[in-house]
Amino acid sequence: MKLIHVLSTIPTIGMLFFLPLVNRVEPFVLGMPFIVFWIFLWVVLTSGIMAIVFKLDPANQEGGDVE
């Protein structure tokens, strides 16, 4: 499996499979209940991971006209 495929599945695993494990109101992190912080964290991490996938994707390399 390619690295970009593995990186693309990380946010799905973090959000769907670990969400039931962190489903709690306390502790508060940055003034938010933990579950809200967890979701916000994965939104930010997903953006970063997708930026890495974009940079690694050969179709997005300069000079490479892949159609």
LUMFIDO-902553 format. One record per residue (C-alpha): residue number from 1; x, y, z; residue in one letter. Coordinates in steps of 0.2 Angstrom, whole numbers, plus 5000, padded with zeros to 4 digits. Each point is the difference from the previous one (the first is absolute). Layout:
<atoms>
(NUM (X Y Z) "A")
...
</atoms>
This chain:
<atoms>
(1 (5000 5000 5000) "M")
(2 (5007 5017 4996) "K")
(3 (5004 5012 5013) "L")
(4 (4987 5013 4995) "I")
(5 (4987 4987 5002) "H")
(6 (5006 4996 5018) "V")
(7 (5000 5018 5004) "L")
(8 (4983 5003 4993) "S")
(9 (4993 4986 5012) "T")
(10 (5007 5008 5016) "I")
(11 (4987 5013 5002) "P")
(12 (4986 4987 4998) "T")
(13 (5007 4989 5013) "I")
(14 (5003 5014 5012) "G")
(15 (4982 5007 4998) "M")
(16 (4990 4984 4998) "L")
(17 (5008 4987 5010) "F")
(18 (5008 5010 5015) "F")
(19 (4985 5011 5002) "L")
(20 (4990 4988 5011) "P")
(21 (5016 4998 5011) "L")
(22 (5001 5019 5003) "V")
(23 (4981 5003 5002) "N")
(24 (5001 5010 5017) "R")
(25 (4996 5017 5005) "V")
(26 (5014 5002 5013) "E")
(27 (5014 5005 5000) "P")
(28 (4999 5017 4992) "F")
(29 (5014 5004 4987) "V")
(30 (5001 5018 4995) "L")
(31 (4983 5004 5008) "G")
(32 (4992 4986 4989) "M")
(33 (4993 4983 5005) "P")
(34 (5012 4987 4995) "F")
(35 (4989 4992 4987) "I")
(36 (4999 5018 4991) "V")
(37 (5019 5002 5002) "F")
(38 (5003 4983 4992) "W")
(39 (4989 5004 4985) "I")
(40 (5008 5017 4998) "F")
(41 (5017 4992 5001) "L")
(42 (4996 4988 4986) "W")
(43 (4993 5014 4989) "V")
(44 (5017 5009 5001) "V")
(45 (5010 4983 4999) "L")
(46 (4990 4995 4984) "T")
(47 (5004 5017 4992) "S")
(48 (5019 4997 5003) "G")
(49 (5000 4982 4995) "I")
(50 (4990 5004 4984) "M")
(51 (5013 5014 4996) "A")
(52 (5014 4987 5002) "I")
(53 (4990 4988 4988) "V")
(54 (4999 5014 4988) "F")
(55 (5018 5003 5000) "K")
(56 (5004 4981 4998) "L")
(57 (4988 4997 4986) "D")
(58 (5010 4998 4984) "P")
(59 (4985 5008 4990) "A")
(60 (5003 5017 5009) "N")
(61 (5019 5001 4996) "Q")
(62 (5006 5014 4990) "E")
(63 (5004 4996 4982) "G")
(64 (4990 4984 5001) "G")
(65 (4986 5001 4988) "D")
(66 (4990 4985 5005) "V")
(67 (4982 4999 4993) "E")
</atoms>
